[in-house]
Amino acid sequence: MSIQRKLLIGVIIVAVVFGLSGISMGKIKISCFVRSYTLNQESPWYSAKKIFEKQHPEVEVTFEGLGYDESREKTLISVAAGRGPDIVQLDYIWLGEYVRGGILVDVTDWLNADKKLKEDILPQFLKSSSWNGRYYGLWLNTDVRILGWQKDPFRKAGLDPNKAPETYEELAEIAAKLQNPPKLYGYFFPLISGEATCERWYSLLFSAGGRIFTPDYKHAAFASEAGIKALKFYVDAVNKYKIVPPDAWESEEVDPLLWNKRIIYAFDANPWAEGAYQAGWTKEKYDYEFGRSLLPRLDGGKRATTSGGYIMGITVDSKHPKLAWEFLKLATSSENLLGFFIAQQRIGTRKSFALYADKLREKNPDYDLRIEALKYTHFPPGIAKYTKILEPLYTAIQKACALKETPEEALRKAAQKVDEILSE
């Protein structure tokens, strides 16, 4: 065999080998852990995937839908094993834990380099996506708590069905008069062994002028006069007025109770998204059946509510963090999120959402009310040990409401346990 022929065969073999290896490598994968409900419509993930993969033919974006607790557990375990996804959806309250645990990539330099994006993010959400002055993700959406009530009991009693209670004490008095337990209870807030019990109670704590922690986050601050006043209202609602249904101890799901006419007032209500929208109700019918307003305030206190929501972050296991960042910018843009917000009745964290206000208002009768509520909102602290302090606090709320301890005693004991956790 001639030298030229041998060289030609060698070139062909090399070309075939490299060609096959290129095929075996396949496309660059960008994997995402997201909440299952976010996959129920085209926006935000499938719409962003379609555009991004067209812009980057070498990339394939994949999604795994997870439940709330499952998403945190799987993220912690997979990243600890060095097999985490490129992108994760995390509850805002997990931010400190994820950063301190070395799970998230610092995106500060990328965000600072994109001045248009950074200036578009509302200040409170820009700040709340940071840890020790560094940024670790982009907000997907937020939410904000409002009050809802069914109007029929008011009409039957000859009362104004459109009048919102100014204070929680007024709410309790009215609810006690209108209820008819066990068929119809006056008011709902969760008392479960979970974060929702604490988070809903914070609105009353803030209304009374209280804090969860001291400004340096080294000590609990909720065992104060404000905290005692806030918890005393809960205790009175359960035991004096008897307006809280047994369901409160078993589930945080309030809208099915409101929709099925089992409660009058509902904290954190969203009957439009949880029933009326799917049922094809007109806005007129919705307004006739349900009232909505800003949350009341405690007597002598100020108006307050709370917000939560989700941040999208990039994990340290990502082999292509810059590509993941580019995908997140597209997926969390106002234009791409519009369909998701219409379908899920969520609220945006960008100034540019004002461009779509008419569309959002058209599909969500409570849009303007929730935007108004953001003026009074507070965020639970996203500190690293936040998830650990929840059990002492919700246990204190439960014990006080069950009359096993006074509000003062329950909060004092919880504060001691939280201080121990914070000092570890």
PyMOL commands that set and color helices and strands:
alter all, ss='L'
color gray80, all
select helices_A, chain A and resi 3-25+36-39+45-55+68-80+92-100+108-113+115-120+123-128+152-156+168-178+195-207+225-239+246-249+255-259+272-279+283-289+321-331+334-344+351-363+367-376+386-401+407-423
alter helices_A, ss='H'
color red, helices_A
select strands_A, chain A and resi 28-35+59-66+87-91+130-131+134-135+138-144+147-150+185-188+263-267+290-293+305-314+377-378
alter strands_A, ss='S'
color yellow, strands_A
deselect
rebuild
show_as cartoon
